[in-house]
Amino acid sequence: MRRKRIAHVSRLRHMTDGKLKTEYITLTKLTPHPRNVRQGDVGAISQSLTEHGQYRPIVVQRSTGHIVAGNHTYRAASALGWKQVAVTYLDITDDEALRILLVDNRTNDLAAYDDAALTDLLTALAATEQALTGTGFDGDDLDDLLFKTTANAGNLMAGLSAPERRDQWESLDARTMILTFTKDDHKTMSDMMTALRKRMEVESNSALVEILVRNASA
């Protein structure tokens, strides 16, 4: 085991010369990896680049100029008309490049969210001036999470006594109000609410309903 670890550290030092360097490179000098099997959301990445800029470098195999991590960041930057991007070059073999290409995507697949914590975080951000802009989430995502976390809480409360259920319900930070429509009316209402949200620049259906109800009650 120790020999394997030493060999791994030695190979890592060979790849990076002991440290990672970032430099700004013209986009025309880079090439998306021809064997990249990942299909990323270039639109979402473009929005992130617009809001936050590039906050981590694209990783490139020096010998080929192929991108091994950040292929869709490259495409998004190209779509935005950027001339340069921050890049870290690695002195790696073709085999190592393929393994990094795969593991960079696979580790994202294996990650998971704490839905309750994510709901709290998005709810807090939705109440700010920028709302959910630049997070990669939108109002529909938040509505789905609110429904999911509240439904899960309801399932957990099913075996509790009435006083226990009441205490649990009172402790919830987010709650769901269910509105029932026929199939046709549901499609119509959904389209109308989406159009209203865009016109009023409202992030979620929950926020839209609150605004409409409060205005009607004023």
C-alpha positions, 0 to 999 in steps of 0.5 A: 500500500505504501509503495502505491501511495509513494508512486501516486505522489511521485506521479502527481509531482511529475504531472504538476511539478509540485504546484499548479500554475494558472495562466490566461490562454487564448481560446483558439489554442484550446480544443474540447476533448474529442472523447468527452462523453459528458453533455453539460448545460452550456446555458447555465454555465454561461449564466454563471460566467456572466454573474460570477466570472471564471472562478476556477481554471480549465484543466488542459493536457499540455501535449495535445491542448485537449481540455480534460476538465472544463469542456463546457466552460470553454464552450460557454466562454466561446458563446459569450465571446470571451477571448481568453480563459484561465487555464492550468496545464498538466503534463500527463499521458493520454491514458491519464487524460482520459481518466481525469476526464471521466473522474471529473464528471463522475465525482459530480454524479456521485454527490448528493444534496441535503434537501432540507439544508438546500431548501433553507439556503435557497429560501434565504437567497430568494428573499434577497434583491438578487433572488436566485440569480447566479445559483443555477436554481430557479423558482420552480426548483425551489417550489419542488424542494419545498413540496418535497421537504414538506411531504417528507415531513408529513410522512414522518409525522404519520405515526405520531400522536396528534399533539406530536404532529402539531409540535412537528408542524409548528417547527417546520420553516417551510410549508406547502399549500396544495391547489387542485385543478382539472388536467386542462385547467392545470396546464392553463394555470401553469402557463399563465403563472409562468408568463406572469412570473416573467413579466413581474420578474418573480422567482417562484410560484409561491412568491407570485401567489403571495404577491397576487393575494396580498395585492388583492387583499389590500 
